[in-house]
Amino acid sequence: MSFEDLGIKDEILRGVYSYGYETPSQIQKRSIPIINKKKDLIAQAQSGTGKTGSFCIGILNNINIELNEPQALIICPTHELVNQCYGVITELNTYYKSKITTLIGKTPISDNIFELRKNPHIIIGSPGRILDMIERNELYTNNIHMIAIDEADEMLSTGFLESMYNIIKATPQSSQILLFSATMPEEILELSKKFMNNPEEILVNNEELTLEGIQQFYIKLDNYSWKYDVLIDLYSIINLSQCIIYVNSKNALHNLSEKLRENEYSISCIHGELSTADRKQQMEDFKSGKSRIMLSTDLLARGIDIQQLSLVINFDLPYNKETYIHRIGRSGRYGRKGVSINLVLTKEMEDLELIKTHYNTKIEEMPENIDTFLSI
């Protein structure tokens, strides 16, 4: 099957091919025709398989550029995902000329209002700022007929749920709702029934979620304080361009970043309390190769696509099993090879076993020749 078989407008097809897509991925083959039928959709697929492309193409294909009104919302949990999604859809839109803008917190409200008064067709934003603009009567929702919710399991969790409920309540009942994520826990599927209209479902078994191209290893440690020395040892034997190191708290991130900088490692850091400009700069430094290590809380666990990334290190094992699959999915994007290494305390081995059982996956003790896995 080719993109031509998916009922996509010619101008958007040109954008699809100029962006670099050659043939549609499985999730794109299955989801775009459903979006074109204007049906609600719950779509789950592995990290790095083209979910963002699916809903961006689907939304563009169903926008009336003759109607000067907001027609679609794309809602993401972080500024980084909003900006990444904006980058993708802007490229796909090169020949179609739909008007697109972003709405994110920690940016001037006056700038948002200025952009909204140009009547963009598509708005990509984080839930807090989108809701704020609706409540200020600056974002008119009368003609919104599509709502895509990226990382839906995160967006419908406790932290975002009230905002999401109020946004959906402010849009027409007939709006088509599209949920996309790599993980769809049962409670999210149940919750979605309360605001979706007989949705089509594309779901994946847990054991199909771990990415084929990613080798997963662990290093068992008795003491948390040993982790830093192990990390330095790892770096001495691995000749790598870049990696992401995940920690569970801002405090742990701060301590680790200080140690790495003292030892003259080139690093970037990202967490929720940085300003929008700082977060953007840290991401740009990492993507451009100016820094080789990105330290992150779970802010970057979802959806971020860094082409050259082949290694993810879980300095801390994540608190929940759904986050694990999002973290390791930062490597091995679009079928490329990748490696994840977990630094696991002896007392956490039971938690590691739970992850292995849940995803029916192998996480093996790290071999001495780890560098050979990264040189493929």
N, C-alpha and C positions, 0 to 999 in steps of 0.2 A: 504494500500500500504506500502511496506517495501523498504529499500534502495536497496535491491537486484533487485527490479522491475525497477530501474531507469537507468540501463545500466552502472553501475559503475564497474571499474576494481577491481578484487579480492583484490589486495594489498591495494588499496585505501579503499575498504570496511572494511578491517581489521583496518585501521587507524580510520575510521568513528566510528566504535563500541568501539575501545579502548579509543577514545576521550570522549565517554560518550553519544553520540547520540544513541537513541533507535529506534525511528521511524521518518521518515521525516516530517517536518512541512509543512504547506500548500504551503508556498513560495518555499520550496525545491522540493516538488512534482511537482509543475508547472514549475519552472525555469530550473532545471537540464536537463530534456529531451530537452528543447529548446536549451540550451547551447550545448548539444551533437549533435544537428542537425546543429551546426555551423551557426545559425541564429543570427542576431543582436537582442538585447532584451532591453526593458525598463521595469524594475521590481520595483514595489512599494509594500511595506508591512509594517505593524506596527512595531514600535521599539520592539526589543527583540524577534523577531519571527524566527531568523535564517538566515537573509540575507547574512551575512558574510560566513556562512557555505555553502550557495548555490553557490556563485561564486567561493569559494575556492575549493570545491569538483568538480565543473564543469571544472575549469581550470586545476586542477591536472589530471583529467580524459582525457584531450585532449592534454597533453604534451607528446612529444616523447623523452624519456630519452636517446635514442641512439644518438640523434642529439645534439651535444655540442654547442648550440647557444641559446641566449635569444629568448624565444618564446611567453612570456606573460608579460604584464604589469598590475599591480594592483595599481591604483592611489587613494590616500586618502588625505583629506585636512589638517590633523594634524599629528604630530609625534606620538601622543598617539594612533591614529587609525592605523598608519603604524605598530607600534610595536604590537598592539593587533591582527591585521590581520596576522602578521608574526607568532605570537604565535599559532593562530588557524591552519593556513595552515601547519606549521611545525609538529604539532601533527597529523594532517590528513595524512601527508606525511611519517610518521614513517616507513612504510613498503614498500613505493614506491621509495624512494630515489631520488626524483627530487632535483636539486640544486636550492636553493632559497636565495636571498639576499635582503637587504633593502638599500634605498637611501633617506636620509633626510638631510635637511639643518642644519647648526650649528654643523656639524660633519666634521672631517678632509677629504678634497677632496682626499688626497693620500690613505686613507683607502677605499674610494669608488672605486677608480681606481683599487686598488689591488684586491678587490672582483670581479669587472667586468671582469678582465683579467682571472678569473677562468671560464668564460663563464656560468654563472648561467642560468637555464631554465626560472625561474620566478623572476621578479624584482618587489618589493613592495616599493612604495616611494611617496614622496610629489612632486607636479608638478614642483616646482622651481629647485630642485636638479636633477630630471630626465631630464629636458630640458637642464640643464647645462652639464650633462654627454653626451647627444646627440650632443650638439654643440661643445664639446671638442673632438668629435670622439672617445669617450671611450665606449659609449653604441651603439652597432650596432643593427639597427632595421630591417634589411633585412628579418629576419625570424620571426619577431613578427607577430603572427596571431590572438592574443586575447588581448583585452584591456578592463579591468574591471574598471569602475569609481564608487567608493564608495561615498555615500552622494552626488549624482549627481547634485542635485539642488544647493548645495553649490559650487561644483566644476565648474559648468557652469554659475555661477554668475559673476558679473563684476570683482571681485578681482582676479579670477583664469582664466578667459576666454581666455585671450591672450596666456598664457602658454599652456593651454589645446589645443587650436587651433594649436599651433606650434608643440606640441607632436604628435597629430593625423596626421598632415601634413607630419611629418617625418617617419611615419610608412606606410607599404603597404596599398593601397586602399582596398585590399581584406580583411583586418583585421576585425575580428568579434568584435563588440563593445557592451559591456554590461553595462547598467546604472542601478544602484541600489540606492534606497533612501526610507525613510518613507514618504517624501512629494515630490510631483511632480507638481509644479505650471504650469499653462497652458503655460506661456511664455517659460518654460524650454522644454516642449513637442514640442513646435513650433521650438525652436532653434535646438533641436536634429535632426530634419528632414534634416538639412543642411549637416550633416556629417554621418548620419546612412543610412544603406541600407535596406529599407522596414522592419523596426523592428517589432517583435512581442511585444505586450503590456500586462503587468499584472498590472492593475490599481485598486485603491481602492477609494471609495467615501470618502469625508472628514469626514462624520459622523461615518464611520467605523474605523477611525484612533485612536480615544481616546481609551486607553487600558481598557478592561473590568475590570481588577483587580485593577485599580487605582482609589481611592476615591480622589476627588478634592475639596478643600475648599479655602475660602478667608477670610482675616481679613481686614476690612476697617479702614483706619486711616486718620485723617485730616492733620497730620504733619509728614514729612519724619523723623524728629529727634526722633520720638516715636518708630521707627522700631526696634532699638537696644533693648529697654526695652521689647518689645513684644517678640523678639527672645529669650531673657533670660528667660522670663516667660514660653515660650513654652518648653524650655529645662528643666525647673524645674518640669514640669508635665509629660514630655515624657521620659520614660526609654528606651533609644534606643542604639543600637550598633553604627550605623553610619548614617550620612546624608550628602547630598550635598546642599550647599547654593549658589544660583546663583545671581550675581550682573551684572550690565550692563557696568561697566567701571573698569579699573585698579585702578583708584583713589578711587572709592567706596570700592573696594576689600582691598586696603591698609589700609584705615581708619577702616574698620570693623575688619580686622585681628589684628590691633594694640589693639583695644578695647578688643577683645576676649582673646588675649594673656595676656593683663594686668590682666584679671580676671581668668587667669590660665586654660583656655580651651585648650585642645589638638587639634591643627588644622594643616591642610596642605593647601597650596595655589597654584593655578596654573593659569598662564596667558601667553600670547604669547611672552613676552619679557624675560622669563626665558631661561637659556641655556638648551640644550637637556638633559644634565646630571641632572640638578636641577629638570626639569620636571619629569624625570624618577624616581628620588628619592622621590619626593612628592607623585607620584602615588603609588610607592611601600609602602611608609609609611601608606598611606590610605588603600590600599588593604590588607595589613598585619594586620591592626587594631591598628597600633602604634598611629595613630591619629584618632579621632572619627568624626571630621568635615572637609569636603573639601570645601574651598571657591574657586569659579571658575567664570571666565568670560565665554562667550559662547564657549570657546575652548573645554570644556568637555560636551557640550550639545548634541553631536552626537556620537552615536555608542558605547560609552564606557560601558563595561559590568562589573559591580561590584556585585558579587553574593549576598552578604549579605545586600545590600542597600534596605531599605524599605521606606525612606522618602526623598523627594526633597522639598526644600523651595526656592521659588522665592522671594528673598529679594527685588529685583526689577522686576516688570513685564517686560517681554522681549519686545523689540522694534517692532518685527513683529510676526504675528500669527503662521508662520511656525516654528519658533524657539521654541514656547511654547510646541508643541507636542514632539519635540526632547528632551527638558529638562525633562519633566515629565516622559518620557520613560526610564529615568535612573533607576527608581524604577519599580517594577512589571515586572521584566524580565522573559521571558519564562512562562508567565501566573501566576507568583507569585503575592501575594497581595502587594499593595503599596499605599502610600499616598503622595499627593502634597498639599502644603499650599502656597498660594499667599498673600504677604503683599501688599495691594492695597490702594493707596491714593484715597481720595474721588473724586478728579478730574480725576482719571484714571478708574472710574467705567464704563464709556462708552467703554473704550478699552477692559475691561474684558467682557462686553456684546458682543462685536464683536467676541472675541475668542469663547464664548459660542455658538453664532449663527453659526459661520463658521464651527465648529466641531459638532454642534447639540448635545452638551454635558452639563452635569450638573456640575456647580461649585458652591457649596453651602456655606453659611456663616458657619464658623467653630463652631462646637458644643462644649459645655463645656467638654464633655466626649471624647475628641479627642484621649486620650490614649487608649481607647478601640478599636479604629480602627487600631492602630499600634501593638496591642498585638495578632492579629489574626495569 
